[in-house]
Amino acid sequence: MPYPIWIRLEYRNDVGRIVGFTGSIQSETALRDVLERYEITRERLVSVWINGKAYPTSKLDRFFSKI
């Protein structure tokens, strides 16, 4: 996927409330940093939007299997 991208992550926090992150990601390393900083795991993700389009679950599974 070409970078930079605009990403919207919706995920469940520690108490189960859905919260979100929206930002410009410059590289895969930057995306991994965001996931780590906000403690976002595949199990907690509710939805992912990249450049305004929903990101398929199958691609999410592949991405998380790499990290």
VMD Tcl script that draws the C-alpha trace (Angstrom):
set ca {
  {0.00 0.00 0.00}
  {1.43 3.41 -0.90}
  {2.08 5.81 1.96}
  {1.11 8.34 3.24}
  {-2.45 7.25 4.02}
  {-5.30 8.65 6.06}
  {-6.54 6.07 8.51}
  {-9.51 5.82 10.84}
  {-9.35 3.08 13.48}
  {-12.32 2.29 15.69}
  {-11.55 -0.08 18.53}
  {-12.68 -1.11 22.00}
  {-10.71 0.30 24.89}
  {-9.98 -1.46 28.20}
  {-13.53 -0.98 29.47}
  {-15.19 -2.02 26.19}
  {-16.12 1.45 24.97}
  {-15.62 2.10 21.25}
  {-13.10 4.87 20.68}
  {-11.23 6.00 17.60}
  {-8.03 7.27 16.08}
  {-7.82 9.32 12.90}
  {-4.52 10.39 11.42}
  {-2.05 10.45 8.57}
  {0.30 7.48 8.56}
  {3.63 7.87 6.79}
  {4.89 4.26 6.90}
  {4.14 0.78 8.15}
  {6.45 1.49 11.10}
  {4.35 4.54 12.00}
  {1.20 2.39 11.86}
  {2.78 -0.20 14.16}
  {3.73 2.62 16.56}
  {0.12 3.84 16.69}
  {-1.17 0.32 17.31}
  {1.32 -0.15 20.13}
  {0.76 3.29 21.68}
  {-3.02 2.82 21.87}
  {-2.76 -0.91 22.66}
  {-4.85 -1.82 19.61}
  {-5.00 -5.53 18.86}
  {-6.84 -7.36 16.10}
  {-9.40 -8.55 18.64}
  {-10.16 -4.98 19.76}
  {-10.58 -3.51 16.26}
  {-14.15 -2.72 15.26}
  {-13.48 -1.03 11.91}
  {-10.66 0.33 9.78}
  {-11.00 2.94 7.06}
  {-8.09 3.84 4.79}
  {-8.34 6.91 2.56}
  {-12.10 6.93 3.11}
  {-12.70 3.28 2.20}
  {-13.45 0.34 4.47}
  {-10.47 -2.01 4.77}
  {-11.36 -5.70 4.23}
  {-11.15 -8.06 7.20}
  {-9.04 -10.54 5.22}
  {-6.32 -7.92 4.71}
  {-6.44 -7.00 8.39}
  {-5.87 -10.63 9.32}
  {-2.85 -10.78 7.00}
  {-1.40 -7.56 8.42}
  {-1.76 -8.70 12.02}
  {-0.28 -12.11 11.24}
  {2.91 -10.29 10.14}
  {3.33 -8.30 13.36}
}
mol new
graphics top color blue
foreach p $ca { graphics top sphere $p radius 0.5 }
foreach p [lrange $ca 0 end-1] q [lrange $ca 1 end] { graphics top cylinder $p $q radius 0.2 }
display resetview
